[in-house]
């Protein structure tokens, strides 16, 4: 082996090892955790969830500690959403109806990703349309950004096509079930029906 060949071999091996490290890092962190804002769309995201400080529909500042002892069924959306959010909140409501008394062990949370329009009063008015186990949480732009980050939720303002001041929010639509101490259990992707969501709740909520 000439010195030059040996150097080539060593550099190649180094490159392969480096690629292996990068690949392992991607596998461990997962696609939703690369810090590039990629929304979580797949299962097994054990790192979903974390602390938050938000304001509920009665104006109280709340953290996960306020709900300790309850399973959390969490959805991020916004009250001005024309279709996806009300449909998802209906599915959650139907699922909670199906599980019956078990719903008492669950705190459902609707967290806005549009705090500019979703005031405390707006959230209170809106959440009255859905299951009584729901609390509706808003906060400052930073409060919401922090909560969304903790739950790997993507959201982005989209200007109205007609150029008016109205706007839509592009956002991920995932329902999370967390355990009694706000640890991730399972998620329900968009399109999950009420029966399937109820079955998932039954499986974890004891
Ligand atoms: Ni929506």
py3Dmol code that shows the C-alpha trace and the ligand (Angstrom):
import py3Dmol

protein = """\
ATOM      1  CA  UNK A   1       0.000   0.000   0.000  1.00  0.00           C
ATOM      2  CA  UNK A   2       1.523   3.341  -0.965  1.00  0.00           C
ATOM      3  CA  UNK A   3       1.364   6.242   1.410  1.00  0.00           C
ATOM      4  CA  UNK A   4      -1.162   7.932  -0.821  1.00  0.00           C
ATOM      5  CA  UNK A   5      -3.405   4.856  -0.970  1.00  0.00           C
ATOM      6  CA  UNK A   6      -3.173   4.438   2.776  1.00  0.00           C
ATOM      7  CA  UNK A   7      -4.240   8.058   3.263  1.00  0.00           C
ATOM      8  CA  UNK A   8      -7.202   7.517   0.911  1.00  0.00           C
ATOM      9  CA  UNK A   9      -8.266   4.426   2.855  1.00  0.00           C
ATOM     10  CA  UNK A  10      -7.999   6.232   6.186  1.00  0.00           C
ATOM     11  CA  UNK A  11      -9.988   9.215   4.922  1.00  0.00           C
ATOM     12  CA  UNK A  12     -12.650   6.909   3.462  1.00  0.00           C
ATOM     13  CA  UNK A  13     -12.983   5.047   6.747  1.00  0.00           C
ATOM     14  CA  UNK A  14     -13.227   8.338   8.612  1.00  0.00           C
ATOM     15  CA  UNK A  15     -15.975   9.480   6.235  1.00  0.00           C
ATOM     16  CA  UNK A  16     -17.926   6.240   6.742  1.00  0.00           C
ATOM     17  CA  UNK A  17     -17.667   6.535  10.536  1.00  0.00           C
ATOM     18  CA  UNK A  18     -18.775  10.162  10.371  1.00  0.00           C
ATOM     19  CA  UNK A  19     -21.773   9.272   8.183  1.00  0.00           C
ATOM     20  CA  UNK A  20     -22.697   6.544  10.645  1.00  0.00           C
ATOM     21  CA  UNK A  21     -22.636   9.018  13.517  1.00  0.00           C
ATOM     22  CA  UNK A  22     -24.819  11.483  11.615  1.00  0.00           C
ATOM     23  CA  UNK A  23     -27.262   8.736  10.632  1.00  0.00           C
ATOM     24  CA  UNK A  24     -27.481   7.464  14.214  1.00  0.00           C
ATOM     25  CA  UNK A  25     -28.093  11.001  15.416  1.00  0.00           C
ATOM     26  CA  UNK A  26     -30.959  11.429  12.941  1.00  0.00           C
ATOM     27  CA  UNK A  27     -32.504   8.122  13.995  1.00  0.00           C
ATOM     28  CA  UNK A  28     -32.247   8.979  17.679  1.00  0.00           C
ATOM     29  CA  UNK A  29     -33.617  12.462  17.329  1.00  0.00           C
ATOM     30  CA  UNK A  30     -36.256  11.666  14.728  1.00  0.00           C
ATOM     31  CA  UNK A  31     -37.473  13.847  11.889  1.00  0.00           C
ATOM     32  CA  UNK A  32     -39.525  16.161  14.068  1.00  0.00           C
ATOM     33  CA  UNK A  33     -36.657  17.028  16.335  1.00  0.00           C
ATOM     34  CA  UNK A  34     -34.039  18.322  13.968  1.00  0.00           C
ATOM     35  CA  UNK A  35     -34.670  21.899  14.992  1.00  0.00           C
ATOM     36  CA  UNK A  36     -35.826  22.841  11.514  1.00  0.00           C
ATOM     37  CA  UNK A  37     -39.494  23.253  12.352  1.00  0.00           C
ATOM     38  CA  UNK A  38     -40.467  19.980  10.723  1.00  0.00           C
ATOM     39  CA  UNK A  39     -43.825  18.917  12.150  1.00  0.00           C
ATOM     40  CA  UNK A  40     -44.137  15.581  13.846  1.00  0.00           C
ATOM     41  CA  UNK A  41     -46.165  13.293  11.649  1.00  0.00           C
ATOM     42  CA  UNK A  42     -45.009   9.880  12.775  1.00  0.00           C
ATOM     43  CA  UNK A  43     -45.381   7.751  15.872  1.00  0.00           C
ATOM     44  CA  UNK A  44     -43.001   7.009  18.710  1.00  0.00           C
ATOM     45  CA  UNK A  45     -42.098  10.578  19.554  1.00  0.00           C
ATOM     46  CA  UNK A  46     -41.227   9.947  23.167  1.00  0.00           C
ATOM     47  CA  UNK A  47     -39.920  13.488  23.536  1.00  0.00           C
ATOM     48  CA  UNK A  48     -43.282  15.124  22.834  1.00  0.00           C
ATOM     49  CA  UNK A  49     -44.614  17.247  25.659  1.00  0.00           C
ATOM     50  CA  UNK A  50     -43.197  19.432  28.347  1.00  0.00           C
ATOM     51  CA  UNK A  51     -43.842  22.369  30.578  1.00  0.00           C
ATOM     52  CA  UNK A  52     -46.068  25.284  29.596  1.00  0.00           C
ATOM     53  CA  UNK A  53     -47.577  28.333  31.235  1.00  0.00           C
ATOM     54  CA  UNK A  54     -50.796  29.494  29.626  1.00  0.00           C
ATOM     55  CA  UNK A  55     -54.068  31.238  30.475  1.00  0.00           C
ATOM     56  CA  UNK A  56     -57.299  29.266  30.629  1.00  0.00           C
ATOM     57  CA  UNK A  57     -60.798  30.318  29.537  1.00  0.00           C
ATOM     58  CA  UNK A  58     -61.446  31.815  32.987  1.00  0.00           C
ATOM     59  CA  UNK A  59     -58.294  33.913  32.952  1.00  0.00           C
ATOM     60  CA  UNK A  60     -56.266  31.705  35.297  1.00  0.00           C
ATOM     61  CA  UNK A  61     -52.594  31.135  34.616  1.00  0.00           C
ATOM     62  CA  UNK A  62     -52.077  27.367  34.415  1.00  0.00           C
ATOM     63  CA  UNK A  63     -49.208  24.908  34.085  1.00  0.00           C
ATOM     64  CA  UNK A  64     -49.269  21.100  33.714  1.00  0.00           C
ATOM     65  CA  UNK A  65     -49.082  20.908  37.530  1.00  0.00           C
ATOM     66  CA  UNK A  66     -52.644  22.276  37.649  1.00  0.00           C
ATOM     67  CA  UNK A  67     -53.796  19.173  35.785  1.00  0.00           C
ATOM     68  CA  UNK A  68     -51.595  16.664  37.593  1.00  0.00           C
ATOM     69  CA  UNK A  69     -53.505  13.452  38.231  1.00  0.00           C
ATOM     70  CA  UNK A  70     -55.511  13.778  35.030  1.00  0.00           C
ATOM     71  CA  UNK A  71     -54.623  12.302  31.684  1.00  0.00           C
ATOM     72  CA  UNK A  72     -54.270  15.100  29.149  1.00  0.00           C
ATOM     73  CA  UNK A  73     -55.863  14.961  25.712  1.00  0.00           C
ATOM     74  CA  UNK A  74     -54.245  17.865  23.901  1.00  0.00           C
ATOM     75  CA  UNK A  75     -54.955  19.576  20.623  1.00  0.00           C
ATOM     76  CA  UNK A  76     -53.442  22.750  19.202  1.00  0.00           C
ATOM     77  CA  UNK A  77     -55.542  24.810  16.797  1.00  0.00           C
ATOM     78  CA  UNK A  78     -57.426  28.107  16.583  1.00  0.00           C
ATOM     79  CA  UNK A  79     -61.007  29.240  16.853  1.00  0.00           C
ATOM     80  CA  UNK A  80     -61.102  30.977  13.468  1.00  0.00           C
ATOM     81  CA  UNK A  81     -60.132  27.732  11.720  1.00  0.00           C
ATOM     82  CA  UNK A  82     -62.786  27.133   9.065  1.00  0.00           C
ATOM     83  CA  UNK A  83     -62.702  23.354   8.979  1.00  0.00           C
ATOM     84  CA  UNK A  84     -59.942  21.197  10.444  1.00  0.00           C
ATOM     85  CA  UNK A  85     -60.014  22.411  14.046  1.00  0.00           C
ATOM     86  CA  UNK A  86     -63.776  22.271  14.621  1.00  0.00           C
ATOM     87  CA  UNK A  87     -63.855  18.831  12.986  1.00  0.00           C
ATOM     88  CA  UNK A  88     -61.040  17.570  15.214  1.00  0.00           C
ATOM     89  CA  UNK A  89     -62.623  19.037  18.349  1.00  0.00           C
ATOM     90  CA  UNK A  90     -65.853  17.280  17.374  1.00  0.00           C
ATOM     91  CA  UNK A  91     -63.982  13.980  17.037  1.00  0.00           C
ATOM     92  CA  UNK A  92     -62.401  14.479  20.469  1.00  0.00           C
ATOM     93  CA  UNK A  93     -65.806  15.361  21.920  1.00  0.00           C
ATOM     94  CA  UNK A  94     -67.364  12.231  20.402  1.00  0.00           C
ATOM     95  CA  UNK A  95     -64.481  10.071  21.652  1.00  0.00           C
ATOM     96  CA  UNK A  96     -64.889  11.462  25.177  1.00  0.00           C
ATOM     97  CA  UNK A  97     -68.621  10.724  24.970  1.00  0.00           C
ATOM     98  CA  UNK A  98     -67.866   7.143  23.930  1.00  0.00           C
ATOM     99  CA  UNK A  99     -65.499   6.473  26.871  1.00  0.00           C
ATOM    100  CA  UNK A 100     -68.234   7.689  29.225  1.00  0.00           C
ATOM    101  CA  UNK A 101     -67.214   7.898  32.891  1.00  0.00           C
ATOM    102  CA  UNK A 102     -63.553   7.509  31.990  1.00  0.00           C
ATOM    103  CA  UNK A 103     -63.685  11.028  30.588  1.00  0.00           C
ATOM    104  CA  UNK A 104     -63.675  12.224  34.224  1.00  0.00           C
ATOM    105  CA  UNK A 105     -60.060  11.062  34.431  1.00  0.00           C
ATOM    106  CA  UNK A 106     -59.153  13.153  31.412  1.00  0.00           C
ATOM    107  CA  UNK A 107     -58.494  16.851  31.039  1.00  0.00           C
ATOM    108  CA  UNK A 108     -58.917  17.817  27.389  1.00  0.00           C
ATOM    109  CA  UNK A 109     -56.936  20.891  26.370  1.00  0.00           C
ATOM    110  CA  UNK A 110     -57.490  23.061  23.331  1.00  0.00           C
ATOM    111  CA  UNK A 111     -54.445  25.305  22.956  1.00  0.00           C
ATOM    112  CA  UNK A 112     -54.565  28.137  20.440  1.00  0.00           C
ATOM    113  CA  UNK A 113     -51.778  28.799  17.979  1.00  0.00           C
ATOM    114  CA  UNK A 114     -53.423  32.135  17.082  1.00  0.00           C
ATOM    115  CA  UNK A 115     -53.166  34.123  20.332  1.00  0.00           C
ATOM    116  CA  UNK A 116     -53.563  37.456  18.538  1.00  0.00           C
ATOM    117  CA  UNK A 117     -57.234  36.706  17.865  1.00  0.00           C
ATOM    118  CA  UNK A 118     -57.927  33.989  20.425  1.00  0.00           C
ATOM    119  CA  UNK A 119     -58.465  36.048  23.536  1.00  0.00           C
ATOM    120  CA  UNK A 120     -59.586  34.484  26.822  1.00  0.00           C
ATOM    121  CA  UNK A 121     -63.188  35.531  26.097  1.00  0.00           C
ATOM    122  CA  UNK A 122     -63.044  34.178  22.550  1.00  0.00           C
ATOM    123  CA  UNK A 123     -61.660  30.849  23.789  1.00  0.00           C
ATOM    124  CA  UNK A 124     -64.311  30.581  26.496  1.00  0.00           C
ATOM    125  CA  UNK A 125     -67.099  31.266  24.048  1.00  0.00           C
ATOM    126  CA  UNK A 126     -65.764  28.805  21.479  1.00  0.00           C
ATOM    127  CA  UNK A 127     -64.956  25.864  23.736  1.00  0.00           C
ATOM    128  CA  UNK A 128     -68.529  25.881  25.034  1.00  0.00           C
ATOM    129  CA  UNK A 129     -69.426  24.186  21.741  1.00  0.00           C
ATOM    130  CA  UNK A 130     -67.457  21.074  22.690  1.00  0.00           C
ATOM    131  CA  UNK A 131     -67.103  18.503  25.496  1.00  0.00           C
ATOM    132  CA  UNK A 132     -67.309  19.827  29.047  1.00  0.00           C
ATOM    133  CA  UNK A 133     -63.951  18.193  29.880  1.00  0.00           C
ATOM    134  CA  UNK A 134     -62.231  20.800  27.695  1.00  0.00           C
ATOM    135  CA  UNK A 135     -60.233  23.741  28.919  1.00  0.00           C
ATOM    136  CA  UNK A 136     -59.198  26.305  26.300  1.00  0.00           C
ATOM    137  CA  UNK A 137     -55.766  27.857  26.690  1.00  0.00           C
ATOM    138  CA  UNK A 138     -54.262  30.996  25.220  1.00  0.00           C
ATOM    139  CA  UNK A 139     -51.420  33.317  26.214  1.00  0.00           C
ATOM    140  CA  UNK A 140     -48.818  35.682  24.882  1.00  0.00           C
ATOM    141  CA  UNK A 141     -47.116  34.953  21.580  1.00  0.00           C
ATOM    142  CA  UNK A 142     -44.124  33.671  23.554  1.00  0.00           C
ATOM    143  CA  UNK A 143     -46.299  31.495  25.818  1.00  0.00           C
ATOM    144  CA  UNK A 144     -47.802  29.858  22.746  1.00  0.00           C
ATOM    145  CA  UNK A 145     -44.474  29.481  20.959  1.00  0.00           C
ATOM    146  CA  UNK A 146     -43.024  27.727  24.003  1.00  0.00           C
ATOM    147  CA  UNK A 147     -45.994  25.389  24.404  1.00  0.00           C
ATOM    148  CA  UNK A 148     -46.034  24.544  20.690  1.00  0.00           C
ATOM    149  CA  UNK A 149     -42.324  23.843  20.779  1.00  0.00           C
ATOM    150  CA  UNK A 150     -42.736  21.500  23.743  1.00  0.00           C
ATOM    151  CA  UNK A 151     -45.349  19.499  21.822  1.00  0.00           C
ATOM    152  CA  UNK A 152     -43.553  19.688  18.460  1.00  0.00           C
ATOM    153  CA  UNK A 153     -46.436  21.579  16.938  1.00  0.00           C
ATOM    154  CA  UNK A 154     -45.851  23.534  13.755  1.00  0.00           C
ATOM    155  CA  UNK A 155     -47.858  26.671  12.954  1.00  0.00           C
ATOM    156  CA  UNK A 156     -47.523  29.551  10.572  1.00  0.00           C
ATOM    157  CA  UNK A 157     -49.635  32.536   9.620  1.00  0.00           C
ATOM    158  CA  UNK A 158     -50.887  32.497   6.037  1.00  0.00           C
ATOM    159  CA  UNK A 159     -52.096  35.733   4.433  1.00  0.00           C
ATOM    160  CA  UNK A 160     -55.590  35.746   2.966  1.00  0.00           C
ATOM    161  CA  UNK A 161     -55.722  35.313  -0.783  1.00  0.00           C
ATOM    162  CA  UNK A 162     -58.064  38.265  -1.142  1.00  0.00           C
ATOM    163  CA  UNK A 163     -55.517  40.582   0.457  1.00  0.00           C
ATOM    164  CA  UNK A 164     -57.805  41.438   3.374  1.00  0.00           C
ATOM    165  CA  UNK A 165     -56.677  41.557   6.990  1.00  0.00           C
ATOM    166  CA  UNK A 166     -58.105  38.087   7.557  1.00  0.00           C
ATOM    167  CA  UNK A 167     -55.612  35.315   7.666  1.00  0.00           C
ATOM    168  CA  UNK A 168     -55.442  31.582   8.163  1.00  0.00           C
ATOM    169  CA  UNK A 169     -53.064  29.576  10.285  1.00  0.00           C
ATOM    170  CA  UNK A 170     -51.271  26.646   8.752  1.00  0.00           C
ATOM    171  CA  UNK A 171     -50.759  24.140  11.566  1.00  0.00           C
ATOM    172  CA  UNK A 172     -50.162  20.509  12.381  1.00  0.00           C
ATOM    173  CA  UNK A 173     -53.284  18.674  13.481  1.00  0.00           C
ATOM    174  CA  UNK A 174     -52.411  15.958  15.990  1.00  0.00           C
ATOM    175  CA  UNK A 175     -54.135  14.895  19.190  1.00  0.00           C
ATOM    176  CA  UNK A 176     -51.809  13.858  22.000  1.00  0.00           C
ATOM    177  CA  UNK A 177     -52.681  11.688  24.968  1.00  0.00           C
ATOM    178  CA  UNK A 178     -50.387  12.314  27.932  1.00  0.00           C
ATOM    179  CA  UNK A 179     -50.305  10.370  31.211  1.00  0.00           C
ATOM    180  CA  UNK A 180     -51.168  11.695  34.679  1.00  0.00           C
ATOM    181  CA  UNK A 181     -47.844  13.509  34.882  1.00  0.00           C
ATOM    182  CA  UNK A 182     -47.818  14.917  31.350  1.00  0.00           C
ATOM    183  CA  UNK A 183     -45.675  12.191  29.821  1.00  0.00           C
ATOM    184  CA  UNK A 184     -46.429  11.197  26.240  1.00  0.00           C
ATOM    185  CA  UNK A 185     -48.524   8.042  25.767  1.00  0.00           C
ATOM    186  CA  UNK A 186     -49.854   8.059  22.218  1.00  0.00           C
ATOM    187  CA  UNK A 187     -50.912  10.398  19.451  1.00  0.00           C
ATOM    188  CA  UNK A 188     -53.866  10.316  17.098  1.00  0.00           C
ATOM    189  CA  UNK A 189     -53.111  11.642  13.618  1.00  0.00           C
ATOM    190  CA  UNK A 190     -55.563  13.761  11.673  1.00  0.00           C
ATOM    191  CA  UNK A 191     -58.281  11.540  10.229  1.00  0.00           C
ATOM    192  CA  UNK A 192     -58.591   9.286  13.282  1.00  0.00           C
ATOM    193  CA  UNK A 193     -62.296   8.665  13.855  1.00  0.00           C
ATOM    194  CA  UNK A 194     -64.072   8.909  17.228  1.00  0.00           C
ATOM    195  CA  UNK A 195     -64.301   5.119  17.759  1.00  0.00           C
ATOM    196  CA  UNK A 196     -60.617   4.606  17.105  1.00  0.00           C
ATOM    197  CA  UNK A 197     -59.654   7.515  19.342  1.00  0.00           C
ATOM    198  CA  UNK A 198     -61.936   6.200  22.086  1.00  0.00           C
ATOM    199  CA  UNK A 199     -60.322   2.763  21.775  1.00  0.00           C
ATOM    200  CA  UNK A 200     -56.889   4.358  22.121  1.00  0.00           C
ATOM    201  CA  UNK A 201     -58.032   6.246  25.207  1.00  0.00           C
ATOM    202  CA  UNK A 202     -59.504   3.051  26.707  1.00  0.00           C
ATOM    203  CA  UNK A 203     -56.202   1.291  26.193  1.00  0.00           C
ATOM    204  CA  UNK A 204     -54.186   3.813  28.218  1.00  0.00           C
ATOM    205  CA  UNK A 205     -56.543   5.456  30.683  1.00  0.00           C
ATOM    206  CA  UNK A 206     -56.927   3.190  33.715  1.00  0.00           C
TER     207      UNK A 206
END
"""
ligand_1 = """\
1
NI
Ni -57.255 24.373 12.159
"""
view = py3Dmol.view(width=600, height=400)
view.addModel(protein, "pdb")
view.setStyle({"model": 0}, {"cartoon": {"style": "trace"}})
view.addModel(ligand_1, "xyz")
view.setStyle({"model": 1}, {"stick": {}})
view.zoomTo()
view.show()
